[in-house]
Amino acid sequence: MRVLVTGGCGFIGSHFVKRLVSGGDEVVVLDKLTYSGRKENLDSVDCNLAVGDIADPEAVAQAAVGCKAIVNFAAETHVDRSILGATDFGRTEFFGTQVLLEEVRRTGARFVQVSTDEVYGDLERGGSAKETDPANPSSPYSVAKAAGDLHVPAYVRTFGVNASITRGSNTYGPRQYPEKLVPLFVTNALDGQPLPVYGDGRQVRDWLHVDDHCAGVEFVLREGRPGEIYNIAGGNERENIEITHRIVELTGVSPSLVRYVTDRPGHDRRYSLDSSKLRSLGWEPTRDFEEGLADTVDWYRSNRSWWEPIKSGEYLDYYRRQYAERLA
């Protein structure tokens, strides 16, 4: 079918576009091409790219012509950036999602809202979040995502739209913008730069390879029920410091590059998802974590031409604001 993928030039979105195209779908990408949206992520992919904002109804309507489904990856995604300034997060995550739902209300297209485990908040005391658990976000980013998600069941109930939500755990893999833990630490290590570990490094995240995440989203696109939420988890809970030490080993750098720095405000200690609902329907992750992490490190080692130009200009300004004082 013809599918509109918003945010399709970003990390997970571009992998999803490639997956759909390889499976025979016709794909239109709508992307604002902000700092992390990169056209080269879709090099050699047979899709149509429209440059525009999901918060612009006209841009959405033009891109969605003839599309039988819309999958929304468009988002401001980084917690650290949301702490530095949250305005764009509300516009994209909340208002942008509403614009997309108005479009599917008008056309009858299928809609999938791609969300995050962070909307459930901190699970330091144990257990794993189920789809029926209430949202309890604790950062400007996760608040914006949770607010956008709330549109979906409201539009299903009020207008009868065919819409579902996915919530994925921490995703890693090739072509991830180097501000998140894995690509930041890998590229810093390859350049002999410090690896700034927040606080004691004992924060726990569940790690999901981007291929498995995309497979889960596609499964929900094809099989998901209106109004339902589906957790997509990797089943690989690790402390951040464990990931850090593994990256040190895989890159062969000195452990002295690891630097403990002041934690970020309100840093959640643990995220964990119960994905038994989606697994019971037939999806399950296939990528081994150790193998997937090693492959990811190898990709960054072999593709300096992709990430080296990124780590200048706007990125360098952001990095200095975020880490200069912490690393001083």
Secondary structure in CASP SS format (residue, H / E / C, confidence):
PFRMAT SS
TARGET T0000
AUTHOR 0000-0000-0000
METHOD secondary structure of the structure
MODEL  1
M C 1.00
R E 1.00
V E 1.00
L E 1.00
V E 1.00
T E 1.00
G C 1.00
G C 1.00
C C 1.00
G C 1.00
F H 1.00
I H 1.00
G H 1.00
S H 1.00
H H 1.00
F H 1.00
V H 1.00
K H 1.00
R H 1.00
L H 1.00
V H 1.00
S H 1.00
G C 1.00
G C 1.00
D C 1.00
E E 1.00
V E 1.00
V E 1.00
V E 1.00
L E 1.00
D E 1.00
K C 1.00
L C 1.00
T C 1.00
Y C 1.00
S C 1.00
G C 1.00
R C 1.00
K H 1.00
E H 1.00
N H 1.00
L H 1.00
D C 1.00
S C 1.00
V C 1.00
D C 1.00
C C 1.00
N E 1.00
L E 1.00
A E 1.00
V E 1.00
G C 1.00
D C 1.00
I C 1.00
A C 1.00
D C 1.00
P H 1.00
E H 1.00
A H 1.00
V H 1.00
A H 1.00
Q H 1.00
A H 1.00
A C 1.00
V C 1.00
G C 1.00
C C 1.00
K C 1.00
A E 1.00
I E 1.00
V E 1.00
N E 1.00
F C 1.00
A C 1.00
A C 1.00
E C 1.00
T C 1.00
H C 1.00
V H 1.00
D H 1.00
R H 1.00
S H 1.00
I H 1.00
L H 1.00
G C 1.00
A C 1.00
T H 1.00
D H 1.00
F H 1.00
G H 1.00
R H 1.00
T H 1.00
E H 1.00
F H 1.00
F H 1.00
G H 1.00
T H 1.00
Q H 1.00
V H 1.00
L H 1.00
L H 1.00
E H 1.00
E H 1.00
V H 1.00
R H 1.00
R H 1.00
T H 1.00
G C 1.00
A C 1.00
R E 1.00
F E 1.00
V E 1.00
Q E 1.00
V E 1.00
S E 1.00
T E 1.00
D H 1.00
E H 1.00
V H 1.00
Y H 1.00
G C 1.00
D C 1.00
L C 1.00
E C 1.00
R C 1.00
G C 1.00
G C 1.00
S C 1.00
A E 1.00
K C 1.00
E C 1.00
T C 1.00
D C 1.00
P C 1.00
A C 1.00
N C 1.00
P C 1.00
S C 1.00
S C 1.00
P H 1.00
Y H 1.00
S H 1.00
V H 1.00
A H 1.00
K H 1.00
A H 1.00
A H 1.00
G H 1.00
D H 1.00
L H 1.00
H H 1.00
V H 1.00
P H 1.00
A H 1.00
Y H 1.00
V H 1.00
R H 1.00
T H 1.00
F H 1.00
G C 1.00
V C 1.00
N E 1.00
A E 1.00
S E 1.00
I E 1.00
T E 1.00
R E 1.00
G E 1.00
S C 1.00
N E 1.00
T E 1.00
Y E 1.00
G C 1.00
P C 1.00
R C 1.00
Q C 1.00
Y C 1.00
P C 1.00
E C 1.00
K C 1.00
L H 1.00
V H 1.00
P H 1.00
L H 1.00
F H 1.00
V H 1.00
T H 1.00
N H 1.00
A H 1.00
L H 1.00
D C 1.00
G C 1.00
Q C 1.00
P C 1.00
L E 1.00
P E 1.00
V E 1.00
Y E 1.00
G C 1.00
D C 1.00
G C 1.00
R C 1.00
Q C 1.00
V E 1.00
R E 1.00
D E 1.00
W E 1.00
L E 1.00
H E 1.00
V H 1.00
D H 1.00
D H 1.00
H H 1.00
C H 1.00
A H 1.00
G H 1.00
V H 1.00
E H 1.00
F H 1.00
V H 1.00
L H 1.00
R H 1.00
E H 1.00
G C 1.00
R C 1.00
P C 1.00
G C 1.00
E C 1.00
I E 1.00
Y E 1.00
N E 1.00
I E 1.00
A C 1.00
G C 1.00
G C 1.00
N C 1.00
E E 1.00
R E 1.00
E E 1.00
N H 1.00
I H 1.00
E H 1.00
I H 1.00
T H 1.00
H H 1.00
R H 1.00
I H 1.00
V H 1.00
E H 1.00
L H 1.00
T H 1.00
G C 1.00
V C 1.00
S C 1.00
P H 1.00
S H 1.00
L H 1.00
V E 1.00
R E 1.00
Y E 1.00
V E 1.00
T C 1.00
D C 1.00
R C 1.00
P C 1.00
G C 1.00
H C 1.00
D C 1.00
R C 1.00
R E 1.00
Y C 1.00
S C 1.00
L E 1.00
D C 1.00
S C 1.00
S H 1.00
K H 1.00
L H 1.00
R H 1.00
S H 1.00
L H 1.00
G C 1.00
W C 1.00
E C 1.00
P C 1.00
T C 1.00
R C 1.00
D C 1.00
F H 1.00
E H 1.00
E H 1.00
G H 1.00
L H 1.00
A H 1.00
D H 1.00
T H 1.00
V H 1.00
D H 1.00
W H 1.00
Y H 1.00
R H 1.00
S H 1.00
N C 1.00
R H 1.00
S H 1.00
W H 1.00
W H 1.00
E C 1.00
P C 1.00
I C 1.00
K C 1.00
S C 1.00
G C 1.00
E H 1.00
Y H 1.00
L H 1.00
D H 1.00
Y H 1.00
Y H 1.00
R H 1.00
R H 1.00
Q H 1.00
Y H 1.00
A H 1.00
E H 1.00
R H 1.00
L H 1.00
A C 1.00
END
